[in-house]
Amino acid sequence: MTLNFNAELQLKDFSYNAQFEAGNEIVVLFGHSGAGKSLTLQLIAGLLKPTRGRITIGAETVFDSDAGLDLPPQDRSLGYVVQDLALFPHMTVGENIAFGMTGSAQEQRLSDLLDLMGLNNLRDRRPLSLSGGQRQRTALARALARETNLLLLDEPFSALDESLRVELRRELIRLRSELDLSVIFVTHDLREAHLVADRLAVFDEGRLLQFEGREHVFRQPANGRVAELTGVANILRGRVSVVKPGDLTIEAGGTILRVPEPRNWHPAEGDSVEVAIRAERINLRRLDVNEPGKANLVGATIREELAYGATHTLRFTTALGQPIEVEIAARPYEVMGVAKQKSWTLELPPEDLHLMPLSSKSAVEAPRASATTA
């Protein structure tokens, strides 16, 4: 099933504008609280009415402001799991899942869902007697009771401990494959977004800033704000000094960096730019910064160090005019004797640097909605 979503909403203190399309995949809506993620689900589900735009689920248009069409929630072909699950405490697991089912095949559908979600032995239990994971699977089964191919999930695992979250992420990926589902998944957890997303939609203050494949968003953020939201620790300011086909030279804090030419825009000499590189893509070297044949070597001194179990985060003072953060796995950290040495040469591999216009740090307006572009 394909979802075409194109809507604007004007509230008293909030302006919302987004457009995207989802196929049979997991699309993650990512951003801080209040960015517009849950609001998007409510607009798709029919719980809120857009000011203008068009929403199509499969071959059916469920909202079209120009045509005056707004199908009620019960007539939209989708399943919806809200953050607090909203299970009926006075009903059993079986009764919760079957709620709203109709037709002669109801009992068979219930049996299939109980089996699919591993809930057969819990059919007669009530929600308060279940674990967090069991309640979550019950809510997912209820959302699938209408045999929909579109599933909306609003922070579905946020209240669970990490071991249960890992288990249920796997369960979700399995269900997507087995049932041929389109899934719209809301989260503000960056790690969760990376683990489950096929494509990633980054929201900020009611605007969709970037919507592309997960790795593309993480490695090539559309602008500085997307880079910040997706955890890019190092965003350097500089100026283009030399432009060659496929290759640029950037001056940042008196240091020369080689950077690949971006594909979607063409900077000119003298342009102010930002250069992004993720902390885990920087290498520690015992080299002279002027080592022949080596590009993008920067002298640095460790000023702060944080250990996170399997990784270490090192913050360096550099000649680039701002601190640089490096993430290194525990084993290389030990083998290289990082704890005993403060001065290092940092290597910023050109292929891991991503160039952005300086002005792009401001959020980019999403395309305006219309009845013809959904």
Long-range contacts (C-beta under 8 A, 24 or more apart in sequence): 1-57, 1-58, 1-77, 1-148, 1-149, 1-150, 1-182, 2-56, 2-58, 2-182, 3-44, 3-55, 3-56, 3-57, 3-58, 3-150, 3-182, 3-184, 4-54, 4-55, 4-56, 4-374, 5-40, 5-43, 5-44, 5-55, 5-374, 6-53, 6-54, 6-55, 6-369, 6-370, 6-373, 6-374, 7-43, 7-50, 7-51, 7-52, 7-53, 7-54, 7-55, 7-63, 7-369, 8-50, 8-51, 8-52, 8-53, 8-368, 8-369, 9-39, 9-43, 9-48, 9-50, 9-51, 10-51, 14-206, 15-206, 16-206, 16-207, 17-206, 17-207, 17-208, 17-365, 17-366, 17-368, 17-369, 18-201, 18-203, 18-206, 18-207, 18-208, 18-366, 19-53, 19-208, 19-366, 19-367, 19-369, 19-373, 19-374, 20-201, 20-208, 20-211, 22-182, 22-184, 22-199, 23-182, 24-149, 24-176, 24-180, 24-181, 24-182, 25-176, 25-182, 25-183, 25-198, 25-199, 26-172, 26-173, 26-176, 26-183, 26-185, 26-196, 26-197, 26-198, 26-199, 27-182, 27-183, 27-184, 27-185, 27-197, 27-198, 27-199, 27-200, 27-201, 28-185, 28-186, 28-187, 28-192, 28-193, 28-196, 28-197, 28-199, 28-200, 28-201, 28-214, 29-184, 29-185, 29-186, 29-187, 29-201, 29-203, 30-187, 30-188, 30-190, 30-193, 30-197, 30-200, 30-201, 30-202, 30-203, 30-229, 30-230, 31-188, 31-202, 31-203, 31-204, 31-229, 32-188, 32-204, 32-229, 33-188, 34-205, 35-203, 35-204, 35-205, 35-206, 36-203, 36-205, 36-206, 36-207, 36-208, 37-154, 37-186, 37-187, 37-188, 37-203, 38-83, 38-154, 38-155, 38-186, 39-206, 40-184, 40-186, 40-203, 41-80, 41-152, 41-154, 41-184, 41-186, 44-76, 44-78, 44-152, 44-184, 45-73, 45-76, 45-78, 45-80, 45-152, 46-70, 46-71, 46-72, 46-73, 46-75, 46-76, 47-73, 50-369, 52-369, 53-369, 53-370, 53-371, 53-374, 54-369, 54-370, 54-371, 54-373, 54-374, 55-374, 56-374, 57-150, 58-149, 58-150, 64-371, 65-371, 66-371, 67-371, 77-146, 77-148, 77-149, 77-150, 78-148, 78-150, 78-151, 78-152, 79-142, 79-143, 79-144, 79-145, 79-146, 79-148, 79-150, 79-151, 79-152, 80-143, 80-151, 80-152, 80-154, 81-139, 81-140, 81-143, 81-151, 81-152, 81-153, 81-154, 81-156, 82-154, 83-154, 83-155, 83-156, 83-158, 83-159, 85-127, 85-135, 85-136, 85-138, 85-139, 86-139, 87-127, 87-135, 87-138, 87-139, 87-142, 88-127, 89-126, 89-127, 89-128, 90-126, 91-126, 91-127, 92-123, 92-124, 92-125, 92-126, 93-119, 93-122, 93-123, 93-124, 93-125, 93-126, 93-127, 93-130, 93-134, 93-138, 94-123, 94-124, 96-127, 96-138, 96-142, 97-138, 97-141, 97-142, 97-145, 98-145, 99-142, 99-145, 100-145, 100-146, 101-145, 101-146, 109-145, 109-147, 110-145, 113-141, 113-144, 113-145, 114-141, 116-141, 116-144, 116-175, 116-178, 117-141, 117-171, 131-164, 132-159, 132-160, 132-161, 132-164, 133-160, 133-164, 133-167, 133-168, 136-160, 136-164, 136-168, 137-168, 137-171, 140-171, 140-172, 140-175, 144-175, 144-179, 149-179, 149-180, 149-181, 149-182, 150-181, 150-182, 150-183, 150-184, 151-181, 151-182, 151-183, 151-184, 152-183, 152-184, 153-183, 153-184, 153-185, 153-186, 154-186, 155-186, 155-187, 155-188, 156-185, 157-192, 158-187, 158-189, 165-192, 169-195, 169-196, 172-196, 190-230, 190-231, 194-218, 202-226, 202-229, 202-230, 204-229, 204-363, 205-363, 207-363, 207-364, 207-365, 207-366, 208-366, 209-363, 209-364, 209-366, 218-278, 219-278, 219-354, 220-354, 221-276, 221-354, 221-356, 222-356, 222-360, 222-364, 223-356, 223-357, 223-360, 223-361, 223-362, 223-363, 223-364, 224-274, 224-276, 224-356, 224-358, 224-360, 224-361, 225-360, 225-361, 225-362, 225-363, 227-274, 227-276, 227-354, 227-356, 231-278, 232-276, 232-277, 232-278, 233-278, 233-279, 233-325, 233-327, 234-276, 234-277, 234-278, 234-279, 234-282, 234-324, 234-325, 235-274, 235-275, 235-276, 236-274, 236-275, 236-276, 236-277, 236-320, 236-321, 236-322, 237-272, 237-273, 237-274, 237-275, 237-321, 237-322, 237-358, 238-272, 238-273, 238-274, 238-275, 239-270, 239-271, 239-272, 239-273, 240-267, 240-268, 240-269, 240-270, 240-271, 240-273, 241-269, 242-269, 243-267, 243-268, 243-269, 247-350, 248-355, 250-275, 250-355, 252-320, 252-321, 253-318, 253-319, 253-320, 253-321, 253-322, 254-319, 254-321, 255-298, 255-318, 255-319, 255-320, 257-295, 257-296, 257-348, 257-350, 257-353, 258-295, 258-296, 258-350, 259-350, 259-353, 259-355, 260-350, 260-351, 260-353, 260-355, 261-355, 262-354, 262-355, 262-356, 265-357, 267-355, 267-357, 271-357, 271-358, 272-357, 272-358, 273-355, 273-356, 273-357, 273-358, 274-355, 274-356, 274-357, 274-358, 274-360, 274-361, 275-353, 275-354, 275-355, 275-356, 276-353, 276-354, 276-355, 276-356, 277-348, 277-352, 277-353, 277-354, 278-327, 278-352, 279-313, 279-325, 279-326, 279-327, 280-327, 280-328, 281-349, 281-352, 282-324, 282-326, 282-327, 282-346, 282-347, 282-348, 282-352, 283-346, 283-347, 283-349, 284-326, 284-328, 284-336, 284-338, 284-344, 284-345, 284-346, 284-347, 285-344, 285-345, 285-346, 285-347, 286-344, 286-345, 287-345, 287-347, 288-345, 289-345, 291-345, 294-347, 295-350, 296-347, 296-348, 296-349, 296-350, 296-353, 297-345, 297-346, 297-347, 298-324, 298-345, 298-346, 298-348, 299-343, 299-345, 299-346, 300-324, 300-343, 300-344, 300-345, 300-346, 301-342, 301-343, 301-344, 302-338, 302-342, 302-343, 302-344, 312-338, 314-338, 316-344, 316-346, 318-346
